[in-house]
Amino acid sequence: MRRVLIDTNIYVGFKRNDASVVNAFRSLDLIGVDVCVLAELYSGFRLGQRFEQNDHELKQFLNNPRVRVYSHDIETAEFYSHVYAELRKKARPIPTNDMWIAAVARQHGLTVYSKDRHFEYIDGLILRT
């Protein structure tokens, strides 16, 4: 089973019809979306001129049976603390939302699909770039 957790830049690539992202999505069994990604997307929508259209398109995407939204719970917070500590010891900070994405990916055994290279700093994280 091919299961990923997407970063915001992957959703944006999908909406921009990036062939590599569109083709990758065709081969996936599950496309996970962390709640932090949704927050980033909605924040961008609110700053733009097409909130209603972007909101509608995102809701269509989320209604796809292969798409699942992942929220955070106590276990996620524990995974986050491990990611945070590892990066702190390496002196390799990354954005907070990306640490949450990494925590959810570890918690649920998902591959992180992102164009951001800083996910490589996290040991044991399976990446698709």
N, C-alpha and C positions, 0 to 999 in steps of 0.2 A: 504494500500500500504506500503510495507516494503522498505524504502529508507535510504541508509547510505552514509556517506562520509568517505572514507577509508584513513587511515594513511599509510605511507610508509611501516611500518612493516607488514601490512596486505597484501599488494601486494607481498612483499617478501615471506610471508608465503604461499600465493597462488602459487607462482612460485616454491616453495619448496615442493609443494603438501601436505601442512599441512591439514590434514583431517578436522579439525574444521573450517578452513577458506573455503576450497573447499565446504564443506557441507553448510555453511552459505551462500555462493554465490549462491548456487542453489535455495535458498528460497527467494532471494531478487528481488524486482521489479526494483530497480535502484541502481547502484553502482556509486557513485560520486567520482571524483578524483579532488582534489584541484591542481591548477597550481604549488603550492609549493611542492607537492608530486612529480610532474613530474620533477621539478628542482632537487630534492634530488635524484631521480632515475637516471636521466641523468648524474648527477655528479658522482654517483657510477659507472655507466657504463663506463664513460671516464677513471676512475682510474683502471678499470679491463682489462682483456684480451679478452673479448668477446663483444665489443661494438656493432658490427653489429647484432649479434644474439640477444642480449638483446633489442636493438632498434627495431628490427623486431617483437619480441615477444610482446613488449609493444604496438606497433602500432596495432597488431592483437587484443590485449586486448581492446584497446581504440575504435576499430571499432565495438565492440559488441554493438548491439542496446540498451542493458540495461546499458551501461556505458556512463556517461556524465562528461565532464571536466568543472570545475567551475573556472572562472577567477575572478579577483577583480575589483571592481568599487568604486565609491564614497560611496555608501551605505555600501559596505563591510568595507571600511575604518572606517566608523562610528561604526559598530559592533566591529571591532578590538579595537577601542579606549575604548569601554566599557569593553571588556575582559581584556585589558591591565590594566585599572584603577582598576578593581575588584581584579586582582591578585596582583597588587602593594599594595593595601590597606591591603591585607592579608599577604603580604611579602612572597608570594608563586610564584616566577618566574618560567616560563616554557619556552622552546625554542620558539623563534620568529615564526618559521614556524608553530608550533602547535597552536599559538594564531591565526594565519591566518586561519588555519583549523577550529578552534572553531568559528571564526567570520563567515565564510562561512556556517557552519552548522546552526548557529543561524539564519542567514539571510534567509536561504532557508528551514528551518524546517527539517533538516536532523539529523539522529543519527550518532554520531562519532563512527567509528569502528576502534579500536586501541588496542594494547597490552600495551600501556603506561598508567600507573595509574595517572599521573599528570593531565590528563584531568578532574579527579574528583574534582579538586580544583575550577573548573568553575561552578558557580551556574546555575542551570536550563539547563545545557547541557545534552542531552540524550546520554547515552553511551552504547555501546556494546563492551564487552571485550572478 
